[in-house]
Amino acid sequence: MTLVHAITLSSRRAFVPFVMVSRHPAGLLGVALSAGLLAPGLANAQAAPITYQLTGDAGGAVYGTQSVIRSKGGETRLLPYGFFDYGRFAARVDTLSLKTVQVGYGYLELAGRISQDGWRADTAALSGLKDRKTPIPLGIGTFQETPYGGLFLNAFVDANKSHGALLEATYAAEFKVGSWSFFPQVGVEYSNAKYNNYLYGVSTAESAASGFGAYNAGASTSPMLGLGVDVPLGEPWVLTMQVRRKWLDSSVRNSPLVSRRTQDFGYIAVSYRFR
């Protein structure tokens, strides 16, 4: 799992329609290519200019991440919160990006993710297993801020132990009720067999030491739904809340190490909005 990948678009007045995404990784890449690479051909495609002025939200948040590993509880952490741009640098909660060339309504970005997917075999129920090092996802991405809404696309490779691939596409919509802004979200996450097998597989040696059956995890495609809320606290302060659920693919949930069919994420943040 990742820390919640928030989509806070209240200052952009975005609306995004629901879009179907193929379960096959080639389908996900096709969405990325069509949205990211074909967008420059649109007559009105225009990215926000690069300006060295801080715009967006910065503050602190309480994050909650539900573990899917047997005998492991969820984690709650108090950490900095940021969803802002400064020149070519962008912080989007758990993703840090450096903008390069313009692509459609955004930029091709060099991106890194703060992952929460690793876990320690430090409970009695996991005795005989090895710790799984937290992935370090590095790769490319783009945020397409179109007249019809926002689109986030990312493609990562784990620079740590698994060396697996992680791809994701997320869409958001906005509607307002009084001064509150609501952001329903829909997305899909693909991770390949190398990524999943490192985190959720059980080797023959581990099986003998732990009693868990040996298991090789394959690639997975997991749909996600979320809802974010922005509540003004009086200029320039904002309360931002988000919850998100991911439905685990059978290749993950069938692992003897996994005890859940879904995984929930959430956070509550108080931030200063720079305009």
Backbone bond lengths (Angstrom), bond angles and torsions (degrees), N, CA, C in turn:
res aa  C-N    CA-C-N  psi(-1)  N-CA   C-N-CA  omega(-1)  CA-C   N-CA-C  phi
1 M - - - 1.444 - - 1.512 110.25 -
2 T 1.262 115.22 161.06 1.449 119.96 175.41 1.507 108.20 -116.83
3 L 1.313 115.21 160.41 1.444 117.96 166.22 1.516 107.68 -58.49
4 V 1.305 115.24 152.63 1.449 118.81 -173.00 1.513 110.67 -56.16
5 H 1.314 114.15 124.04 1.460 119.30 177.97 1.514 107.51 -87.70
6 A 1.329 117.00 92.31 1.449 121.02 -171.48 1.513 112.08 -76.56
7 I 1.297 114.76 153.95 1.455 122.00 175.67 1.510 106.22 -128.22
8 T 1.323 117.58 96.94 1.445 123.27 -174.92 1.526 108.06 -110.17
9 L 1.324 115.73 98.99 1.464 120.24 -170.25 1.517 112.14 -116.43
10 S 1.327 118.27 19.79 1.454 119.55 -171.74 1.517 112.64 -61.16
11 S 1.321 117.70 -30.46 1.454 119.88 -179.51 1.524 111.98 -82.43
12 R 1.353 117.00 -2.48 1.455 120.07 -174.33 1.520 112.35 -112.73
13 R 1.343 118.24 -8.76 1.455 122.68 176.93 1.515 111.15 52.57
14 A 1.322 116.22 53.89 1.461 120.27 -174.30 1.520 111.86 -95.58
15 F 1.341 115.77 151.59 1.457 121.85 169.39 1.507 107.85 -135.70
16 V 1.351 115.56 131.71 1.452 119.98 -178.75 1.511 109.24 -125.70
17 P 1.321 119.60 125.59 1.455 121.07 176.97 1.518 111.28 -74.58
18 F 1.341 117.21 159.21 1.460 121.95 175.14 1.512 109.02 -67.93
19 V 1.337 116.44 135.37 1.461 121.81 -178.99 1.518 108.83 -129.99
20 M 1.330 117.58 130.35 1.453 121.21 177.67 1.523 109.94 -76.25
21 V 1.330 116.39 141.99 1.449 121.99 -179.89 1.519 108.92 -127.83
22 S 1.316 116.61 134.51 1.465 121.21 -178.98 1.519 111.29 -63.43
23 R 1.359 117.11 147.25 1.458 121.49 175.03 1.516 111.70 -74.01
24 H 1.308 118.26 -18.90 1.460 120.90 -178.54 1.511 109.45 -81.92
25 P 1.368 118.61 140.61 1.456 120.24 -179.02 1.511 112.98 -56.93
26 A 1.329 117.37 -33.01 1.456 119.34 178.16 1.517 110.71 -64.07
27 G 1.349 116.27 -32.74 1.457 119.79 177.58 1.510 111.39 -67.27
28 L 1.333 116.50 -40.86 1.459 120.44 177.55 1.512 110.80 -64.00
29 L 1.324 117.06 -43.26 1.455 119.89 177.27 1.515 110.37 -64.46
30 G 1.324 116.60 -34.20 1.455 119.54 178.02 1.515 112.03 -62.97
31 V 1.348 116.01 -39.29 1.459 119.37 175.65 1.515 110.52 -61.85
32 A 1.336 115.43 -43.90 1.463 119.90 -179.83 1.522 111.30 -61.06
33 L 1.322 115.89 -44.26 1.450 119.18 -178.05 1.524 111.62 -68.28
34 S 1.322 116.08 -43.19 1.458 118.69 -177.17 1.514 111.43 -67.65
35 A 1.360 116.92 -40.44 1.457 119.84 -178.69 1.520 111.84 -77.14
36 G 1.333 115.47 -39.02 1.462 119.07 -174.29 1.505 114.60 -87.55
37 L 1.347 117.26 -40.01 1.449 119.52 -173.20 1.526 113.12 -94.89
38 L 1.326 116.91 -28.42 1.451 118.84 178.91 1.520 111.90 -84.83
39 A 1.344 116.10 -20.29 1.459 119.36 -179.42 1.525 114.10 -56.31
40 P 1.354 120.27 -35.08 1.458 118.48 179.58 1.522 113.19 -60.79
41 G 1.312 117.97 -21.47 1.448 120.03 179.46 1.505 113.34 -77.99
42 L 1.341 118.58 -11.51 1.450 120.84 178.35 1.518 109.45 -71.12
43 A 1.320 114.64 138.73 1.464 119.22 -172.27 1.522 112.38 -62.93
44 N 1.347 117.58 -33.87 1.456 119.83 -175.31 1.523 113.11 -103.88
45 A 1.326 117.49 15.39 1.464 120.13 -179.76 1.525 109.69 -66.85
46 Q 1.329 116.10 123.18 1.457 120.12 -178.96 1.522 108.71 -151.87
47 A 1.305 116.53 118.72 1.458 121.25 179.87 1.520 110.13 -82.01
48 A 1.325 115.95 154.33 1.459 120.38 173.96 1.528 108.89 -61.75
49 P 1.317 118.78 136.21 1.467 120.66 -177.23 1.527 111.86 -66.68
50 I 1.339 115.35 153.41 1.466 121.63 175.48 1.523 108.32 -76.23
51 T 1.327 116.77 118.26 1.469 120.90 177.66 1.523 108.36 -132.34
52 Y 1.314 116.87 139.47 1.454 121.29 -179.49 1.526 109.70 -90.99
53 Q 1.342 112.51 62.22 1.451 122.66 175.15 1.523 107.38 -137.47
54 L 1.316 117.38 129.67 1.457 121.30 -177.56 1.523 110.08 -68.18
55 T 1.329 116.28 123.27 1.457 121.68 176.32 1.522 109.05 -132.12
56 G 1.321 116.01 132.57 1.452 120.25 -179.68 1.512 111.63 125.35
57 D 1.331 116.74 -157.83 1.455 122.45 -171.34 1.531 111.59 -115.25
58 A 1.337 116.40 138.75 1.460 121.91 175.78 1.519 108.31 -143.23
59 G 1.343 116.19 133.12 1.454 120.14 -178.73 1.510 111.26 -177.32
60 G 1.330 116.69 -139.87 1.453 122.41 179.36 1.511 110.37 -133.72
61 A 1.336 116.25 157.71 1.460 120.00 -176.76 1.518 110.96 -150.09
62 V 1.327 115.05 154.46 1.458 122.69 168.68 1.522 106.98 -101.70
63 Y 1.333 116.80 119.86 1.463 122.83 -177.19 1.524 109.61 -107.45
64 G 1.311 116.16 139.18 1.456 121.57 174.90 1.514 110.55 -124.43
65 T 1.332 117.14 129.99 1.464 122.93 -179.95 1.519 109.04 -129.90
66 Q 1.309 117.24 123.62 1.461 122.74 -179.03 1.524 110.02 -84.67
67 S 1.327 116.93 128.90 1.462 120.80 177.37 1.520 110.04 -82.62
68 V 1.337 115.99 144.55 1.467 120.51 176.38 1.524 111.26 -102.12
69 I 1.330 117.66 -3.92 1.462 122.47 -176.73 1.536 110.24 -82.90
70 R 1.305 116.59 136.33 1.457 121.46 179.98 1.526 111.79 -54.01
71 S 1.313 115.49 136.18 1.470 125.02 176.22 1.526 113.46 71.15
72 K 1.326 117.60 1.81 1.461 120.51 178.56 1.525 109.82 -101.83
73 G 1.322 116.64 126.81 1.455 120.76 178.52 1.517 112.00 -83.50
74 G 1.316 115.32 170.17 1.458 120.04 176.78 1.520 111.48 -70.86
75 E 1.330 115.63 164.20 1.462 121.42 -179.70 1.517 109.81 -116.66
76 T 1.328 116.03 137.46 1.462 122.84 174.39 1.513 108.01 -122.55
77 R 1.321 116.45 127.49 1.462 120.15 -175.93 1.516 110.88 -136.23
78 L 1.318 115.85 143.92 1.457 122.87 172.13 1.518 107.31 -99.33
79 L 1.337 116.91 115.59 1.463 122.05 -174.13 1.523 109.88 -141.91
80 P 1.337 117.36 165.10 1.461 119.54 173.87 1.526 111.22 -61.30
81 Y 1.309 115.34 153.93 1.469 122.46 177.45 1.527 108.36 -127.04
82 G 1.318 116.28 135.26 1.453 119.86 176.97 1.511 112.19 -151.41
83 F 1.312 115.69 131.53 1.459 122.02 169.43 1.521 105.53 -138.71
84 F 1.343 115.51 87.22 1.461 118.84 -172.05 1.523 110.72 -152.27
85 D 1.329 114.93 167.11 1.458 123.37 176.01 1.522 108.76 -123.94
86 Y 1.309 115.52 142.14 1.461 121.43 170.62 1.516 107.39 -144.66
87 G 1.333 116.63 107.42 1.455 120.30 -175.83 1.523 110.17 59.11
88 R 1.308 116.73 -126.57 1.469 120.94 -179.81 1.528 112.81 -87.66
89 F 1.333 116.93 -4.16 1.463 120.30 -179.89 1.518 110.70 -92.47
90 A 1.339 116.34 139.46 1.459 121.32 176.61 1.520 109.20 -136.27
91 A 1.325 116.76 135.27 1.459 123.06 173.06 1.519 107.64 -114.60
92 R 1.341 116.15 124.20 1.466 121.01 -179.25 1.524 108.70 -127.89
93 V 1.304 114.81 69.66 1.458 125.90 179.39 1.525 110.61 63.68
94 D 1.336 118.81 -84.04 1.460 121.15 -177.15 1.518 113.07 -105.32
95 T 1.330 117.18 6.89 1.466 121.19 -177.57 1.518 109.92 -127.81
96 L 1.321 116.23 128.72 1.463 122.76 177.72 1.519 108.33 -111.56
97 S 1.330 116.77 132.73 1.461 120.70 -172.47 1.516 111.72 -134.51
98 L 1.341 114.71 152.82 1.454 122.62 173.76 1.520 107.85 -123.46
99 K 1.319 116.77 116.24 1.461 121.97 -176.03 1.526 110.71 -73.61
100 T 1.333 115.58 138.28 1.466 120.53 177.30 1.534 108.67 -115.85
101 V 1.325 118.28 -110.53 1.460 120.95 -176.41 1.520 110.61 -86.18
102 Q 1.345 114.73 153.72 1.458 119.09 178.42 1.531 110.24 -68.43
103 V 1.321 115.16 137.45 1.463 122.75 175.60 1.518 106.91 -135.26
104 G 1.321 117.11 106.59 1.457 120.99 179.05 1.510 111.97 60.90
105 Y 1.332 116.89 -123.76 1.458 122.71 -178.92 1.531 112.23 -91.48
106 G 1.309 117.22 12.45 1.455 120.78 179.76 1.509 110.86 -149.87
107 Y 1.317 116.05 -146.42 1.458 122.14 -177.16 1.530 109.33 -136.35
108 L 1.318 115.78 149.69 1.455 120.10 167.15 1.521 106.72 -73.62
109 E 1.330 116.78 127.73 1.451 120.98 -172.01 1.528 111.69 -121.92
110 L 1.314 116.18 142.06 1.454 122.21 167.56 1.521 106.34 -85.29
111 A 1.331 117.49 123.36 1.461 120.01 -167.83 1.522 112.21 -129.12
112 G 1.327 115.24 151.09 1.456 122.88 173.13 1.515 109.17 -135.86
113 R 1.314 116.65 145.57 1.464 122.08 -175.39 1.528 109.85 -116.35
114 I 1.326 116.66 139.56 1.459 122.29 171.32 1.518 106.33 -89.24
115 S 1.315 116.95 103.32 1.461 122.28 -173.63 1.522 111.86 -90.73
116 Q 1.330 115.85 153.53 1.464 122.74 173.69 1.528 110.56 -123.40
117 D 1.322 117.57 20.72 1.461 121.53 -173.05 1.527 114.70 -79.40
118 G 1.319 118.38 -19.60 1.459 119.59 -179.83 1.522 112.17 -72.13
119 W 1.321 116.91 162.88 1.461 120.91 177.40 1.528 109.99 -155.24
120 R 1.342 114.56 157.82 1.463 121.35 -178.85 1.540 109.06 -107.18
121 A 1.308 116.09 138.36 1.464 122.05 177.08 1.520 108.88 -86.56
122 D 1.341 115.96 64.15 1.459 121.03 -172.06 1.523 112.62 -111.77
123 T 1.340 117.03 21.73 1.457 120.52 174.19 1.523 108.59 -118.31
124 A 1.320 115.08 161.07 1.469 119.66 -178.73 1.520 111.20 -61.86
125 A 1.337 116.52 -35.97 1.459 120.40 -178.18 1.526 112.31 -66.28
126 L 1.330 117.66 -21.41 1.465 121.73 -177.92 1.529 111.99 -105.28
127 S 1.298 116.64 12.50 1.461 120.52 -179.57 1.533 110.75 -58.93
128 G 1.312 116.09 135.72 1.459 121.71 -178.56 1.509 113.96 96.80
129 L 1.337 116.80 -8.97 1.462 121.53 177.50 1.524 110.18 -97.72
130 K 1.322 116.48 159.18 1.452 121.92 175.60 1.531 109.99 -93.51
131 D 1.331 115.89 151.99 1.466 120.17 173.15 1.523 109.92 -62.04
132 R 1.317 116.51 147.22 1.464 121.93 173.43 1.529 107.97 -104.49
133 K 1.318 116.31 114.95 1.457 121.17 -178.65 1.525 110.58 -65.55
134 T 1.320 115.85 141.57 1.464 120.42 179.31 1.519 110.32 -63.95
135 P 1.331 118.03 128.62 1.469 120.50 178.49 1.527 112.13 -61.77
136 I 1.319 114.84 154.29 1.467 122.27 173.00 1.531 106.52 -119.97
137 P 1.336 118.05 85.76 1.470 120.65 -176.35 1.532 111.47 -75.48
138 L 1.326 115.76 122.13 1.459 123.06 177.08 1.521 108.63 -127.67
139 G 1.330 117.26 143.08 1.462 118.38 179.52 1.514 112.71 175.26
140 I 1.331 115.38 -140.89 1.459 121.79 -177.94 1.524 109.29 -128.85
141 G 1.319 115.32 160.02 1.456 119.95 178.13 1.513 110.77 -163.43
142 T 1.322 115.33 179.74 1.460 121.10 175.47 1.519 109.06 -156.74
143 F 1.316 115.76 146.10 1.463 122.74 170.53 1.520 106.53 -115.13
144 Q 1.336 116.07 113.00 1.456 122.04 -179.43 1.529 109.38 -98.53
145 E 1.334 115.62 105.07 1.464 122.19 -179.00 1.524 108.36 -95.67
146 T 1.332 116.50 81.64 1.456 122.48 -173.25 1.524 111.19 -88.81
147 P 1.341 117.93 168.95 1.468 119.78 174.33 1.523 112.34 -62.60
148 Y 1.327 116.85 -16.63 1.460 121.56 -177.81 1.519 112.43 -102.45
149 G 1.317 117.74 0.48 1.449 119.97 177.06 1.514 113.65 135.62
150 G 1.312 116.10 -170.39 1.465 122.08 -176.37 1.509 112.97 -107.38
151 L 1.300 115.67 142.51 1.464 123.10 178.64 1.526 108.40 -133.55
152 F 1.345 116.23 125.27 1.458 122.23 178.19 1.519 109.07 -111.78
153 L 1.327 117.16 126.16 1.458 122.67 177.65 1.522 108.64 -128.97
154 N 1.325 117.27 133.20 1.461 121.56 178.92 1.519 110.50 -141.27
155 A 1.329 115.97 144.50 1.465 122.75 175.13 1.522 107.41 -134.48
156 F 1.352 116.10 117.38 1.454 121.61 -174.63 1.525 111.41 -121.63
157 V 1.326 114.95 155.87 1.463 123.17 167.03 1.524 106.82 -124.92
158 D 1.324 116.56 134.55 1.463 120.88 178.96 1.520 110.12 -71.88
159 A 1.332 116.23 116.25 1.465 121.17 179.04 1.519 111.93 -83.33
160 N 1.336 118.09 -0.49 1.459 121.37 177.99 1.523 109.83 -96.01
161 K 1.306 120.41 -131.13 1.459 122.86 -166.47 1.526 114.95 -76.84
162 S 1.326 118.54 -39.67 1.469 119.21 -171.03 1.516 113.19 -75.39
163 H 1.344 117.66 -34.22 1.467 124.09 -174.11 1.530 111.20 57.41
164 G 1.324 116.42 24.76 1.456 121.64 179.11 1.515 112.23 -87.01
165 A 1.339 115.48 174.64 1.463 122.57 -176.55 1.522 110.46 -110.45
166 L 1.328 114.79 145.33 1.459 122.53 178.18 1.519 107.93 -135.85
167 L 1.338 117.41 122.28 1.460 123.34 179.50 1.519 109.20 -121.79
168 E 1.339 116.69 146.46 1.464 118.37 178.46 1.519 110.80 -152.06
169 A 1.332 114.71 150.39 1.457 122.84 174.55 1.519 107.46 -136.85
170 T 1.342 117.48 131.60 1.459 121.63 -177.99 1.526 110.08 -137.14
171 Y 1.321 115.43 138.59 1.461 123.57 177.69 1.530 108.63 -121.29
172 A 1.326 116.64 150.89 1.457 120.29 177.31 1.518 110.29 -137.89
173 A 1.323 115.88 152.58 1.456 122.41 173.44 1.525 107.88 -124.38
174 E 1.319 117.14 165.70 1.458 120.79 177.20 1.511 110.24 -135.58
175 F 1.347 114.80 138.64 1.457 119.28 166.25 1.520 108.12 -143.20
176 K 1.318 116.54 152.79 1.457 122.10 -174.33 1.515 110.48 -113.28
177 V 1.320 115.44 142.78 1.454 123.41 170.98 1.528 106.04 -128.26
178 G 1.310 116.14 101.98 1.452 119.82 -172.65 1.508 110.38 64.88
179 S 1.310 116.73 -128.38 1.474 120.69 179.72 1.529 112.51 -90.82
180 W 1.341 116.67 -3.25 1.460 120.74 179.67 1.516 110.30 -88.01
181 S 1.329 116.24 143.24 1.471 122.01 176.59 1.524 108.96 -116.13
182 F 1.332 116.56 133.22 1.464 122.95 -179.56 1.521 109.50 -115.21
183 F 1.341 115.90 140.99 1.457 121.34 -175.03 1.530 111.49 -130.58
184 P 1.333 118.19 83.72 1.470 119.49 172.71 1.518 110.11 -65.80
185 Q 1.332 116.47 143.02 1.458 122.23 -174.51 1.518 110.91 -133.86
186 V 1.308 116.45 146.69 1.458 122.12 174.54 1.518 107.78 -137.44
187 G 1.334 116.67 139.80 1.460 118.99 -177.76 1.505 112.12 -157.62
188 V 1.313 115.29 175.94 1.459 122.14 176.66 1.514 108.22 -145.28
189 E 1.345 115.99 142.17 1.460 122.30 -179.44 1.522 108.76 -126.20
190 Y 1.324 115.92 129.12 1.471 121.66 176.31 1.523 108.71 -115.08
191 S 1.335 116.82 132.10 1.461 121.39 172.17 1.519 108.25 -130.92
192 N 1.333 116.42 139.36 1.463 119.01 -174.60 1.528 111.45 -83.25
193 A 1.331 115.60 177.23 1.467 121.02 -174.10 1.528 111.92 -63.38
194 K 1.329 118.48 -36.84 1.461 120.62 -179.14 1.531 110.35 -62.45
195 Y 1.330 115.78 -42.44 1.463 120.93 -179.92 1.532 110.25 -64.60
196 N 1.338 116.32 -50.28 1.460 120.55 -176.48 1.523 112.92 -69.38
197 N 1.332 116.53 -39.99 1.461 118.43 -176.04 1.525 111.82 -66.82
198 Y 1.341 116.07 -33.91 1.465 118.15 176.76 1.528 110.84 -63.86
199 L 1.347 116.89 -42.39 1.458 120.73 -174.91 1.529 113.10 -81.66
200 Y 1.333 117.13 -36.40 1.462 120.15 -169.41 1.529 113.76 -122.86
201 G 1.334 118.52 -4.09 1.450 120.82 178.45 1.525 111.82 -79.54
202 V 1.328 115.86 161.36 1.465 122.35 177.12 1.521 107.50 -127.65
203 S 1.323 117.03 117.12 1.458 121.06 -179.46 1.530 110.23 -74.65
204 T 1.324 115.50 166.44 1.468 120.45 178.10 1.523 111.08 -60.51
205 A 1.336 116.56 -41.26 1.468 120.56 179.27 1.525 110.92 -65.69
206 E 1.328 116.96 -42.51 1.461 119.94 178.31 1.530 110.78 -65.51
207 S 1.325 116.23 -37.82 1.464 119.72 178.76 1.522 111.26 -60.23
208 A 1.323 115.63 -43.76 1.467 119.70 -179.98 1.528 111.69 -66.05
209 A 1.340 116.83 -35.23 1.460 120.98 -176.82 1.522 113.20 -81.77
210 S 1.329 116.64 -27.78 1.463 120.45 -171.82 1.519 115.08 -107.86
211 G 1.328 117.27 -25.74 1.450 120.59 -174.60 1.509 114.10 92.86
212 F 1.346 117.52 -9.78 1.460 120.39 173.99 1.525 108.92 -73.09
213 G 1.331 116.65 146.11 1.446 119.65 175.84 1.512 111.38 -68.52
214 A 1.335 117.50 145.01 1.464 120.67 176.72 1.528 109.15 -61.33
215 Y 1.331 115.91 141.69 1.469 119.65 -176.63 1.512 110.33 -150.09
216 N 1.335 115.99 132.69 1.459 122.42 173.44 1.523 108.10 -110.46
217 A 1.305 116.96 114.75 1.464 121.59 -179.49 1.521 110.28 -83.95
218 G 1.304 116.69 134.25 1.459 121.31 177.47 1.511 112.03 -93.21
219 A 1.322 116.08 -171.29 1.457 121.68 177.65 1.525 109.98 -67.05
220 S 1.325 116.45 158.19 1.462 120.32 -178.06 1.516 110.99 -141.21
221 T 1.324 114.90 151.40 1.461 122.69 171.80 1.516 107.36 -130.10
222 S 1.324 116.94 118.63 1.466 121.87 -173.13 1.521 110.63 -121.35
223 P 1.339 117.88 121.13 1.467 120.22 175.22 1.520 110.77 -76.22
224 M 1.335 115.25 154.47 1.451 121.01 -179.43 1.517 109.91 -138.24
225 L 1.344 116.08 145.18 1.459 122.96 171.89 1.522 107.91 -130.69
226 G 1.322 116.06 146.39 1.451 119.27 179.63 1.507 111.81 -151.41
227 L 1.319 115.23 168.22 1.456 121.63 176.22 1.520 108.23 -145.36
228 G 1.334 115.84 126.63 1.453 122.23 174.97 1.514 110.14 -113.27
229 V 1.338 116.24 152.73 1.461 122.18 -179.96 1.515 108.80 -137.38
230 D 1.331 116.62 132.36 1.463 123.72 173.40 1.524 108.64 -109.61
231 V 1.332 116.83 127.72 1.460 122.34 179.71 1.524 108.54 -124.12
232 P 1.328 119.20 114.79 1.466 120.20 178.12 1.523 111.16 -63.62
233 L 1.322 116.35 135.44 1.465 121.78 177.52 1.518 111.53 -108.21
234 G 1.315 116.88 8.36 1.455 121.61 -172.05 1.504 108.83 105.16
235 E 1.317 116.40 124.08 1.466 121.58 -175.75 1.516 111.73 -47.81
236 P 1.351 116.57 135.07 1.465 129.46 -1.73 1.533 112.89 -101.75
237 W 1.342 118.25 25.38 1.455 121.48 -173.47 1.520 111.66 -91.29
238 V 1.347 114.89 144.31 1.466 121.33 -176.55 1.530 109.21 -138.25
239 L 1.328 115.62 137.57 1.460 121.91 170.57 1.521 107.77 -99.78
240 T 1.327 116.55 123.50 1.461 121.86 -179.37 1.522 109.38 -119.98
241 M 1.327 116.52 130.19 1.463 122.17 179.02 1.522 108.88 -127.06
242 Q 1.314 115.91 146.29 1.457 119.30 176.76 1.522 110.97 -150.75
243 V 1.321 115.13 140.74 1.467 122.26 170.37 1.519 107.28 -127.61
244 R 1.327 115.11 148.58 1.458 119.65 -177.46 1.525 109.23 -150.52
245 R 1.330 116.24 140.27 1.468 120.77 178.23 1.519 109.66 -125.00
246 K 1.336 114.81 137.16 1.459 122.76 175.33 1.520 108.76 -116.84
247 W 1.333 116.46 132.52 1.454 121.92 177.13 1.526 108.26 -94.94
248 L 1.323 116.34 118.53 1.456 121.25 -173.41 1.524 111.13 -72.40
249 D 1.312 115.62 136.68 1.455 122.53 174.01 1.532 109.18 -66.80
250 S 1.329 116.68 154.75 1.467 121.11 -178.35 1.525 112.61 -59.95
251 S 1.337 118.12 -30.22 1.462 120.28 -179.60 1.526 111.65 -65.63
252 V 1.339 117.08 -24.28 1.466 121.56 176.10 1.522 110.58 -92.70
253 R 1.322 117.78 -50.61 1.465 119.52 -174.08 1.531 113.16 -68.60
254 N 1.353 118.11 -19.17 1.461 120.15 176.73 1.514 113.50 -81.22
255 S 1.330 117.30 -5.82 1.459 120.56 176.29 1.529 109.63 -64.26
256 P 1.329 118.31 138.27 1.474 120.01 176.96 1.526 112.64 -65.22
257 L 1.338 117.17 -13.01 1.462 120.50 179.33 1.525 112.46 -85.61
258 V 1.327 116.94 -14.73 1.464 122.00 -172.34 1.524 109.73 -101.18
259 S 1.344 115.68 134.51 1.461 120.98 -175.50 1.524 113.38 -114.19
260 R 1.340 118.02 3.58 1.458 120.01 -174.97 1.527 110.69 -132.28
261 R 1.329 115.24 160.36 1.459 121.95 174.69 1.520 111.57 -100.78
262 T 1.331 116.89 -19.12 1.459 122.34 179.69 1.524 108.89 -132.76
263 Q 1.329 114.76 165.49 1.463 120.83 176.94 1.518 108.32 -139.22
264 D 1.338 116.15 130.54 1.459 121.96 -177.94 1.523 110.89 -109.17
265 F 1.330 114.59 147.79 1.464 122.70 177.39 1.527 107.26 -133.49
266 G 1.295 116.94 158.74 1.456 119.01 174.82 1.512 111.99 -173.10
267 Y 1.321 115.43 163.72 1.456 119.99 173.62 1.521 109.98 -158.50
268 I 1.321 115.00 159.40 1.457 123.62 171.25 1.522 106.64 -128.75
269 A 1.338 116.61 123.75 1.461 121.28 -175.30 1.526 110.77 -126.62
270 V 1.308 115.44 144.57 1.454 122.60 168.33 1.511 107.14 -117.07
271 S 1.327 116.33 124.07 1.458 119.05 -172.95 1.531 111.71 -140.47
272 Y 1.313 113.35 160.43 1.465 123.47 174.22 1.519 107.02 -95.09
273 R 1.327 116.91 126.71 1.463 120.62 -179.05 1.522 111.03 -95.69
274 F 1.320 115.94 114.04 1.462 122.21 176.90 1.532 108.91 -88.73
275 R 1.291 117.19 134.20 1.474 121.05 -178.22 1.516 110.41 -119.09
